[in-house]
Amino acid sequence: MYLFIFYCIFLVALFIVPSYLTYKRTGIKPFKFSTEETAINYVGKAYKIISATAFVTILINAYFPKMMLYFVPIEYLQNDILTWIGFGLVHLAFLIIFIAQRNMANEWRIGIDNENKVNLITKGMFGISRNPIFLGVIIVFLGLFFIIPNLITAIILVAGVIVIQVQVRLEEEFLLNQLGNEYKEYMTKVKRWIL
């Protein structure tokens, strides 16, 4: 039950509220995916499916635990140590994403913003990783797998990592086109993921 409540708070506090606040302060809608048939929009659709699958999995685990047998549990990974590590990871991810969003302030976007000026953020978490929010999301998926080790959470983890890797590279290409040498210099100083 705790995991479900935490995940709901996670989604509201780290995605819905920051998106609303950014829109209220700037008039810019942070969700930048559209229905056009572009690579980034396909990534957005895939990410929505992965996120929805994670939400439904956590919901079923909380309210219909007997149904988890259909998710093909990985029994040898079901132990208290991995469960506590998993909870530690999801809480760490919350902190990383929360701080990174504060660092982004009005630059918070989900997707690629072709309509507004791009301002590069290099301070705070972005001085440690070029993609701290995506890193946090990967940590969440890993934590979820440790807490509820089964075939579905394994697929969520692998698919999530692949989709995020694609999105990061699409965003890098966009930022190189938009910012040129400023972003190239940033790339030489800060790693894609960490240190």
Backbone as numpy.savetxt, mean C-alpha at the origin, in Angstrom:
# Nx Ny Nz CAx CAy CAz Cx Cy Cz
-11.01 -10.85 15.56 -11.83 -9.65 15.56 -10.96 -8.38 15.56
-9.88 -8.43 16.38 -9.00 -7.26 16.45 -8.44 -6.91 15.08
-8.02 -7.93 14.33 -7.43 -7.68 13.01 -8.42 -6.98 12.09
-9.68 -7.39 12.12 -10.70 -6.76 11.27 -10.89 -5.29 11.65
-10.99 -5.02 12.95 -11.16 -3.63 13.42 -9.95 -2.80 13.02
-8.76 -3.37 13.25 -7.53 -2.66 12.90 -7.48 -2.36 11.40
-7.85 -3.34 10.57 -7.79 -3.15 9.12 -8.77 -2.07 8.66
-9.94 -2.02 9.27 -10.92 -0.97 8.96 -10.36 0.40 9.32
-9.76 0.50 10.51 -9.14 1.76 10.93 -8.00 2.11 9.97
-7.22 1.12 9.59 -6.11 1.29 8.65 -6.60 1.93 7.34
-7.66 1.36 6.77 -8.18 1.87 5.49 -8.73 3.28 5.62
-9.48 3.51 6.70 -10.09 4.83 6.89 -9.02 5.88 7.19
-8.14 5.58 8.15 -7.15 6.56 8.61 -6.07 6.84 7.58
-5.71 5.83 6.78 -4.56 6.00 5.88 -4.92 6.20 4.41
-6.18 5.99 4.05 -6.54 6.19 2.65 -7.75 7.12 2.48
-8.81 6.86 3.20 -10.02 7.67 3.01 -9.84 9.08 3.59
-9.41 9.18 4.85 -9.26 10.49 5.49 -8.20 11.36 4.78
-6.99 10.84 4.51 -6.01 11.69 3.81 -6.48 12.14 2.43
-7.20 11.27 1.73 -7.72 11.65 0.41 -8.74 12.77 0.53
-9.62 12.66 1.53 -10.62 13.71 1.76 -9.94 15.03 2.14
-8.98 14.97 3.05 -8.30 16.18 3.51 -7.53 16.85 2.38
-6.88 16.04 1.55 -6.15 16.60 0.40 -7.11 17.31 -0.54
-8.26 16.67 -0.81 -9.26 17.29 -1.68 -9.80 18.58 -1.08
-10.06 18.56 0.23 -10.61 19.74 0.90 -9.63 20.90 0.88
-8.34 20.61 1.06 -7.32 21.67 1.12 -6.95 22.20 -0.26
-6.95 21.31 -1.28 -6.41 21.69 -2.59 -7.43 21.70 -3.72
-8.55 21.00 -3.54 -9.51 20.85 -4.63 -9.10 19.77 -5.62
-7.99 19.09 -5.33 -7.48 18.02 -6.20 -7.98 16.68 -5.68
-8.59 15.89 -6.56 -9.01 14.54 -6.18 -7.80 13.63 -6.21
-7.41 13.05 -5.05 -6.19 12.24 -4.99 -6.26 10.92 -5.75
-7.46 10.38 -5.98 -7.58 9.12 -6.73 -7.43 9.44 -8.21
-6.32 9.00 -8.79 -5.98 9.38 -10.16 -6.10 8.25 -11.17
-6.83 7.21 -10.81 -7.09 6.14 -11.78 -8.35 6.50 -12.56
-8.40 6.08 -13.82 -9.57 6.36 -14.66 -9.97 5.07 -15.39
-10.92 5.20 -16.31 -11.39 4.03 -17.06 -10.62 3.83 -18.36
-9.68 4.73 -18.64 -8.87 4.59 -19.86 -8.06 3.29 -19.81
-7.81 2.72 -20.97 -7.05 1.47 -21.03 -5.55 1.76 -21.07
-5.03 2.13 -19.89 -3.60 2.39 -19.75 -3.04 1.43 -18.71
-1.73 1.28 -18.72 -1.08 0.36 -17.78 -1.38 0.74 -16.34
-1.29 2.02 -16.01 -1.49 2.44 -14.62 -2.93 2.18 -14.17
-3.89 2.31 -15.08 -5.28 2.05 -14.71 -5.54 0.56 -14.50
-4.86 -0.29 -15.27 -4.97 -1.74 -15.04 -4.35 -2.10 -13.69
-3.25 -1.45 -13.36 -2.63 -1.64 -12.04 -3.61 -1.24 -10.94
-4.28 -0.11 -11.14 -5.27 0.35 -10.16 -6.39 -0.65 -9.96
-6.87 -1.22 -11.06 -7.94 -2.23 -10.97 -7.45 -3.47 -10.23
-6.25 -3.90 -10.55 -5.68 -5.08 -9.89 -5.52 -4.83 -8.40
-5.06 -3.64 -8.06 -4.85 -3.32 -6.65 -6.19 -3.29 -5.89
-7.24 -2.79 -6.55 -8.57 -2.79 -5.91 -9.03 -4.22 -5.63
-8.80 -5.12 -6.57 -9.19 -6.53 -6.38 -8.40 -7.14 -5.23
-7.09 -6.88 -5.18 -6.25 -7.41 -4.10 -6.71 -6.87 -2.75
-6.97 -5.57 -2.68 -7.41 -4.95 -1.42 -8.76 -5.49 -0.98
-9.68 -5.66 -1.94 -11.00 -6.19 -1.61 -10.90 -7.64 -1.12
-10.03 -8.42 -1.76 -9.82 -9.81 -1.34 -9.26 -9.87 0.07
-8.32 -8.98 0.38 -7.76 -8.92 1.73 -8.84 -8.57 2.74
-9.68 -7.58 2.41 -10.75 -7.16 3.32 -11.72 -8.31 3.58
-12.15 -8.99 2.52 -13.11 -10.10 2.65 -12.48 -11.24 3.46
-11.21 -11.53 3.21 -10.51 -12.58 3.96 -10.48 -12.27 5.45
-10.14 -11.03 5.79 -10.09 -10.63 7.20 -11.48 -10.64 7.81
-12.48 -10.23 7.04 -13.87 -10.24 7.51 -14.33 -11.68 7.82
-14.08 -12.59 6.90 -14.48 -13.99 7.09 -13.73 -14.59 8.29
-12.44 -14.27 8.39 -11.65 -14.77 9.52 -12.24 -14.31 10.85
-12.76 -13.09 10.89 -13.31 -12.52 12.14 -14.69 -13.07 12.47
-15.55 -13.20 11.47 -16.95 -13.52 11.74 -17.37 -14.94 11.36
-16.65 -15.57 10.44 -16.98 -16.94 10.00 -15.73 -17.80 9.98
-15.05 -17.96 11.12 -13.74 -18.64 11.14 -13.75 -20.06 10.58
-14.87 -20.77 10.68 -14.93 -22.14 10.14 -14.75 -22.15 8.62
-15.15 -21.06 7.96 -15.00 -20.98 6.51 -13.54 -20.87 6.07
-12.65 -20.53 7.01 -11.24 -20.38 6.66 -10.62 -21.70 6.20
-11.27 -22.81 6.52 -10.78 -24.10 6.04 -10.77 -24.17 4.52
-11.69 -23.43 3.88 -11.77 -23.41 2.42 -10.66 -22.55 1.79
-9.94 -21.81 2.62 -8.87 -20.93 2.13 -7.53 -21.66 2.09
-7.54 -22.97 2.31 -6.37 -23.84 2.29 -5.30 -23.34 3.27
-5.53 -23.55 4.56 -4.56 -23.12 5.58 -3.20 -23.78 5.40
-2.16 -23.05 5.72 -0.79 -23.59 5.72 -0.46 -23.87 7.19
-0.77 -25.09 7.62 -0.77 -25.41 9.05 0.59 -25.27 9.71
1.68 -25.59 9.03 2.98 -25.53 9.69 3.43 -24.09 9.95
2.73 -23.10 9.38 3.03 -21.69 9.66 2.10 -21.11 10.73
1.17 -21.90 11.19 0.22 -21.42 12.20 0.82 -21.61 13.59
1.47 -20.55 14.08 2.00 -20.59 15.44 2.01 -19.19 16.03
2.10 -19.13 17.34 2.00 -17.85 18.04 3.12 -16.88 17.68
4.31 -17.39 17.45 5.45 -16.51 17.15 5.21 -15.76 15.84
4.83 -16.49 14.79 4.57 -15.84 13.50 3.36 -14.91 13.58
2.36 -15.30 14.37 1.19 -14.43 14.54 1.59 -13.10 15.16
2.41 -13.15 16.22 2.84 -11.91 16.88 3.75 -11.09 15.96
4.60 -11.77 15.19 5.42 -11.06 14.21 4.52 -10.36 13.19
3.48 -11.07 12.75 2.53 -10.50 11.80 1.85 -9.26 12.34
1.39 -9.32 13.59 0.76 -8.14 14.19 1.76 -7.00 14.34
3.01 -7.35 14.69 4.04 -6.32 14.76 4.26 -5.64 13.42
4.25 -6.43 12.35 4.45 -5.89 11.00 3.32 -4.98 10.57
2.06 -5.37 10.82 0.95 -4.52 10.37 0.93 -3.20 11.15
1.33 -3.24 12.42 1.39 -2.00 13.20 2.55 -1.12 12.75
3.69 -1.75 12.43 4.83 -1.01 11.89 4.45 -0.35 10.56
3.75 -1.09 9.71 3.32 -0.55 8.42 2.40 0.65 8.59
1.49 0.56 9.55 0.59 1.69 9.83 1.42 2.93 10.14
2.41 2.78 11.00 3.25 3.91 11.40 4.03 4.47 10.22
4.62 3.59 9.40 5.38 4.03 8.23 4.50 4.83 7.28
3.33 4.29 6.96 2.43 4.95 6.01 1.91 6.26 6.58
1.55 6.26 7.86 1.04 7.48 8.50 2.07 8.61 8.42
3.32 8.30 8.78 4.37 9.33 8.76 4.64 9.78 7.32
4.71 8.83 6.39 4.98 9.18 4.98 3.88 10.07 4.42
2.63 9.80 4.78 1.53 10.65 4.30 1.64 12.06 4.86
2.05 12.18 6.13 2.25 13.51 6.71 3.37 14.23 5.95
4.41 13.48 5.57 5.51 14.07 4.80 5.02 14.56 3.45
4.10 13.82 2.83 3.58 14.19 1.51 2.66 15.41 1.57
1.92 15.52 2.67 0.95 16.62 2.85 0.02 16.72 1.64
0.03 17.86 0.96 -0.90 18.07 -0.16 -0.50 17.36 -1.44
0.64 16.70 -1.43 1.09 15.95 -2.62 0.54 14.52 -2.64
-0.25 14.13 -1.64 -0.80 12.77 -1.55 -1.65 12.46 -2.77
-1.28 11.39 -3.48 -2.04 10.92 -4.64 -2.07 9.39 -4.64
-3.09 8.83 -5.25 -3.15 7.40 -5.51 -3.25 7.26 -7.03
-2.16 6.85 -7.66 -2.09 6.81 -9.11 -1.18 7.91 -9.63
-1.25 8.18 -10.91 -0.39 9.19 -11.55 -1.23 10.41 -11.91
-0.77 11.57 -11.43 -1.49 12.83 -11.63 -0.90 13.57 -12.82
-1.60 13.47 -13.96 -1.15 14.16 -15.17 -1.69 15.58 -15.27
-2.52 15.98 -14.32 -3.22 17.26 -14.44 -2.61 18.38 -13.62
-1.85 18.04 -12.58 -1.34 19.05 -11.66 0.18 18.99 -11.57
0.77 20.11 -11.17 2.22 20.20 -11.02 2.70 19.19 -9.97
3.80 18.53 -10.28 4.38 17.56 -9.37 5.48 18.23 -8.55
5.38 18.11 -7.23 6.43 18.60 -6.34 7.07 17.40 -5.67
8.37 17.25 -5.82 9.08 16.10 -5.29 9.27 16.24 -3.78
8.90 15.20 -3.04 9.08 15.16 -1.59 10.31 14.30 -1.31
11.28 14.87 -0.60 12.52 14.14 -0.32 12.84 14.10 1.18
12.01 14.69 1.99 12.27 14.77 3.44 11.52 13.67 4.19
11.87 13.51 5.45 11.18 12.54 6.30 11.41 11.12 5.81
10.33 10.34 5.73 10.41 8.95 5.27 10.96 8.86 3.85
10.76 9.92 3.06 11.21 9.92 1.67 12.72 10.15 1.55
13.38 10.43 2.68 14.83 10.48 2.71 15.43 9.10 2.98
14.57 8.15 3.35 15.00 6.77 3.64 14.62 5.83 2.50
13.43 6.08 1.92 12.90 5.25 0.84 12.18 6.13 -0.15
12.32 5.83 -1.45 11.58 6.60 -2.44 10.10 6.22 -2.44
9.78 5.07 -1.86 8.41 4.56 -1.88 7.97 4.03 -0.51
8.02 4.86 0.53 7.70 4.35 1.87 6.26 3.87 2.01
5.33 4.48 1.29 3.93 4.05 1.41 3.75 2.67 0.78
4.31 2.46 -0.40 4.24 1.14 -1.02 4.98 0.10 -0.18
6.10 0.50 0.41 6.83 -0.41 1.29 5.94 -0.81 2.47
5.22 0.17 3.03 4.29 -0.12 4.12 3.20 -1.08 3.70
2.67 -0.92 2.50 1.61 -1.80 2.02 2.13 -3.24 1.87
3.34 -3.38 1.34 3.94 -4.72 1.22 4.10 -5.35 2.60
4.53 -4.55 3.58 4.68 -5.06 4.94 3.33 -5.50 5.50
2.26 -4.77 5.19 0.91 -5.17 5.62 0.55 -6.53 5.05
0.79 -6.73 3.76 0.47 -8.01 3.12 1.28 -9.15 3.73
2.56 -8.88 4.04 3.39 -9.90 4.68 2.87 -10.21 6.09
2.51 -9.16 6.83 1.96 -9.35 8.17 0.67 -10.14 8.14
-0.20 -9.83 7.17 -1.45 -10.55 7.03 -1.20 -12.04 6.77
-0.22 -12.34 5.93 0.12 -13.73 5.64 0.61 -14.46 6.90
1.41 -13.77 7.71 1.90 -14.39 8.95 0.77 -14.61 9.96
-0.19 -13.69 10.00 -1.31 -13.82 10.95 -2.28 -14.91 10.50
-2.59 -14.92 9.20 -3.54 -15.90 8.65 -2.85 -16.61 7.48
-1.95 -17.56 7.75 -1.23 -18.21 6.65 -2.09 -19.22 5.90
-2.47 -18.84 4.69 -3.24 -19.75 3.84 -2.99 -19.40 2.39
-3.60 -20.15 1.50 -3.38 -19.95 0.07 -3.80 -18.56 -0.39
-4.93 -18.07 0.13 -5.44 -16.77 -0.30 -4.52 -15.64 0.14
-4.08 -15.65 1.41 -3.19 -14.58 1.86 -1.82 -14.67 1.18
-1.41 -15.88 0.79 -0.17 -16.04 0.02 -0.33 -15.40 -1.36
-1.49 -15.62 -1.99 -1.76 -15.01 -3.30 -1.83 -13.49 -3.17
-2.48 -13.00 -2.11 -2.55 -11.55 -1.86 -1.14 -10.97 -1.76
-0.28 -11.64 -1.01 1.10 -11.17 -0.82 1.86 -11.14 -2.15
1.85 -12.24 -2.88 2.60 -12.32 -4.14 2.02 -11.35 -5.18
0.70 -11.35 -5.34 0.07 -10.45 -6.32 0.29 -9.00 -5.93
0.18 -8.71 -4.64 0.40 -7.34 -4.15 1.80 -6.84 -4.46
2.79 -7.68 -4.20 4.18 -7.29 -4.48 4.38 -7.05 -5.97
3.84 -7.92 -6.82 3.99 -7.76 -8.27 3.32 -6.48 -8.76
2.09 -6.24 -8.33 1.36 -5.04 -8.77 2.06 -3.77 -8.29
2.53 -3.78 -7.05 3.23 -2.60 -6.53 4.54 -2.37 -7.27
5.26 -3.44 -7.59 6.51 -3.30 -8.36 6.24 -2.63 -9.72
5.15 -3.05 -10.36 4.79 -2.45 -11.66 4.42 -0.98 -11.48
3.59 -0.69 -10.47 3.16 0.70 -10.26 4.34 1.61 -9.94
5.25 1.14 -9.11 6.43 1.94 -8.76 7.23 2.30 -10.01
7.41 1.36 -10.90 8.19 1.63 -12.11 7.45 2.57 -13.07
6.13 2.45 -13.13 5.35 3.40 -13.94 5.45 4.81 -13.37
5.40 4.90 -12.04 5.51 6.21 -11.40 6.91 6.80 -11.56
7.92 5.95 -11.51 9.30 6.43 -11.72 9.46 7.00 -13.12
8.91 6.30 -14.10 8.98 6.79 -15.49 8.29 8.14 -15.62
7.13 8.26 -14.99 6.37 9.52 -15.00 7.19 10.64 -14.35
7.76 10.35 -13.18 8.51 11.38 -12.46 9.79 11.79 -13.20
10.42 10.84 -13.86 11.59 11.18 -14.68 11.21 12.11 -15.82
10.06 11.84 -16.43 9.58 12.70 -17.53 9.19 14.09 -17.02
8.60 14.14 -15.84 8.12 15.41 -15.29 9.24 16.24 -14.66
10.14 15.57 -13.95 11.12 16.30 -13.12 12.56 16.21 -13.63
12.81 15.28 -14.55 14.14 15.18 -15.16 15.26 15.00 -14.16
16.24 15.91 -14.21 17.45 15.79 -13.40 17.17 15.83 -11.90
16.13 16.54 -11.50 15.80 16.60 -10.07 15.48 15.20 -9.54
14.73 14.44 -10.33 14.39 13.09 -9.89 15.57 12.13 -10.06
16.36 12.32 -11.12 17.55 11.48 -11.30 18.51 11.62 -10.13
18.70 12.85 -9.67 19.58 13.09 -8.53 19.02 12.44 -7.27
17.71 12.54 -7.09 17.06 11.91 -5.94 17.25 10.39 -5.98
17.16 9.81 -7.18 17.34 8.37 -7.35 18.75 7.92 -6.95
19.73 8.78 -7.16 21.11 8.42 -6.79 21.32 8.48 -5.29
20.51 9.26 -4.60 20.69 9.44 -3.15 19.84 8.50 -2.30
18.67 8.14 -2.82 17.72 7.34 -2.02 17.31 6.10 -2.81
17.36 4.94 -2.16 17.01 3.69 -2.80 15.50 3.60 -3.06
15.15 2.73 -3.98 13.74 2.54 -4.33 12.94 2.09 -3.10
13.52 1.20 -2.30 12.78 0.65 -1.17 13.29 1.13 0.18
14.54 0.87 0.49 15.05 1.33 1.80 16.57 1.45 1.76
17.04 2.52 2.38 18.47 2.81 2.51 19.21 2.46 1.25
